[in-house]
Amino acid sequence: MALGLADWQPPQPLSYVRSSRDAFAAGRLDAEHFKPSCDELEARLRATGRSCALQTLLTVNERGAQPDYADQGLPVVNSKHVVNGEVRLDAENRTASSGKRALTIRHGDVLMNGTGVGTIGRTAPYLHATEALPDNHVTVLRPKPGAIDPVYLSVYLNSRAGQSQVEKWLRGSSGQIELYPNDIARFLVWQAPEHVQQAIRQSVEAAFAAKQCAAALLDAAKRAVEIAIEESEAAALEYLQAVQAEMA
């Protein structure tokens, strides 16, 4: 609403012309990069007086590497785990050993998928306590302390404003599309007022906590069934009551 994008209809002309100077300055020759809708969006962002390049807000903007999978180690996050505004971390994540120089994912980082039609540009905040390893299709964005709230940043990058810039800066065609860190750095970010950022953060964290609680209760229910079969219904009920007391 603050950006005026709720009712915004992006211009979609049948044709448009850009100079060779613009093309060489951008280092791009693809027509999608120069769509008028992207120009209008950036003009709206700059007009707020609260926009800046993403690179100015980050201490880390780096892709992961091909994991060295192992039976033990840190969980690996790949593009299929970054979905619907959350990072999935469960028993399905494979593990890998981490070298001394390996880039690790920390609580409060923002993860963005960098490859593939249908997955490119998907973004989520990393709210888990344990560290993890990004594979070579996931970019880790780590905001400077106090520069911008990471949860808000992830929501912004998933919004119409963020995804329009994904379309502008991606490279490649025929399914082999990429979004590189040096292009992500050039995204324009609207720095919402602090109270807006915090309200968004609280909503996302509440949803994350509720989902984690639901997952834990489901696991407990499965275990209770096993206890009822192996021991007794009374033992299963006692186990569930202990789990609920611990979560209270």
N, C-alpha and C positions, 0 to 999 in steps of 0.2 A: 504493500500500500504506500509506504513512504517513498518508494522509487517510482510510483505511478505506473507499474507494469501490470496491474491486475486487469485492466481493460486495454492494454497496449496491443495494437495490431501491427506487427512488424511489416515494413514495406517489402513487397515481393514483386519487384518489376520483372518483366519478361527478359529484359536485357539491361546491362549497365556497363559503363566504360571507366577504366582506370588507366592512368598514364604508366608508361614504362618506368618512369622515375619511381613511382609508388611501388611497382613490382620489384624493382631492384633494391629499393630501400628495405622492403620487407623480406627480401630473399625468397619470395614466393611467386609462383606462376599459376597456381590453381585459383579458379574463379571463386570457389567457396570461401576462400580467405577474405575476399573483398566484398562480401555481400553487404548491401546497404543496411540491412537489419542490424548487423554487427556494429556498423558505424553509428547508427542512431542509438543503440544501446549504450555504447561507450560515451556518447555525448550526454546522455541522460545521467550516467554515473558521474561524470566529471562535473556536471551542473550542480550536483548536491554539495560540492565542496568537501566531501568526506570520502573521496575515493583515492586509492593509491595502488601502485603495482604490488602484486603479491610478494615479489622478491624482497621488498623492503620490510616485510613483516616476519620473515623466516630466518632461522638459524640453520635449518636442514631442509634441503629440497633434493632428494636423491632416490634413485631406484635401488631396489634390492638386487641380489645376485642369485645365480642358479644355486639352490641349496645343496649342501653335502648331506644328503639324508642319512639318518642313523636311527638305531633303535631307541636311543636316549638323546636328549638335548632339548632345545627350545621348540615350541610349536611353530610351524611354518604357515604364513598367511599368503594365499594366492588370490587371484582375481575372483574366484568363485566364493571366497569368504567375505568379500567386501560387497555387501548388497543391502538394499533397502535401508540405507542410513545406519547400518551397524556392521561391526566386524564379528563374524561368527568364529567362536573358539570353543571347540568341544573335542570329543574323542575322535572325530573324523580328521582332524588336522594331523598331518604327518609331522615328525620331529626331525631336526637336523642339528648337527654340531655347529657351534659358532666359533669362528676364528677370532683372534685378537682384534682384527680390524673390521670384523663383520658389522654391518649396519644393523642395529637392533631397533625394534619397535617398542616404544615406552608408553606408559599411561599418559594420555593427553596429546599424543600425536594424531595427525590426520592422514588417512590413507586414501590414495586415489589410484584407480585402475588405469593403466597406461596403454593397453592394447585391446584389440578385438571389437568387432561390430556388436553392439548390444551390451557390452560391458565397459567400454572405454569411457572414462570420465566419472564413473560411479565413485562416490566419496563417502567416507564414514569416519567418525571419531573413534579412537581406540580407548575404550573405557575399562578394559580389563587390567587387573593388578599385575599379572605376570608379564614378563617381556616375551617378545616373539621375534621371528625372523621374516622379513619380506622376501618373496621370490622376485625374479627379474621382470615381472609384469606389474609390480606394485611400487608406487612412488610414496615415500615417506615425507610428509610436510610437518616440520616442527616449528611452531610460532615462537618468536622471541617472547620472553616473560613480559607480560603486561601490554604487548603490542595488539593482540586480538584474541578473543576467546576461541579456543580450538573447536569447541562444539558448534559455536555460531559459524565459524569458518566452514565447517563441513556442510552445514545446512545451506549456507550461501552458495557453495560450489555445486550443490545438488539442485539449486533453484533455477528458475528460468534464466536469470542473469549469468549464473555460472555455466550452465549447460550450453548456452549460446556461444560462450567463449571456447568451450570444448570443441564445438563444431568449427569454429574459426581457426583454432590452432592445431588441430590434429593433422597428421601427414599420412600420405599413402592412399591406396585405393584397393578395390576388389577384395575387401576383407582384411588386407594386410595393413591396417591402420595403426598408427602410433601417436602417443602424446608424450613428448619428451619433457624432462624437468626444465630445460632452458626455455621452452615455450610456456609451460605452466607458470614460470616466474613472471611472465608478462601479462598474466590475467589482471584485470582491474577488479579490485575488491572494494565494496562499499562498507566502510566502518560504521556500523550502526551505533547509536548511542548506547552507553554501557548498560543502562537498565533494559534495553531491548535484548542485548546479547545475553544478559544473565537470565532473563525470562525464558529465552529459547533454551539455554543450557539446562535450566531446572526442569523444563518439560521433557527434554531428551533423556536426562539422567533418571527422572522418575520412571519413564517408560523402560529404560534399560534395567533398572533395579527390579521392576515388576516382572519383566521377562526372565531375569536370572532367578528370581524367587520361584516363579512357576516351573522353570526347568528343574530346580532343586527339589521341589515338591513332587514332580513327576518321577524323578529318580528314586526318591524316598518311597513312593507308592509301589514302584516296581520291586524295590528291595523288600518292602513289607510283605508282598505276595510270596516272595521266596522264603521269608522267615515263617510265614503262616504254613507253608507246605513242609518246610524242613523241621519246624519246631511246633508252634501252636499259634492260634489266633490271638491269644492273650499276649504272647511275646511280640507278635507283629504290631499289635495296638500299642504296646509299651514303647516299641521302637519309634512309631510315628509320633507319639506324644513327646518323646525326647527330642526328635527332630524339630517339631513345632516350637518347643520351648527354647531351643538353641537359636532359632530364627527370629523369635519374638524380640 
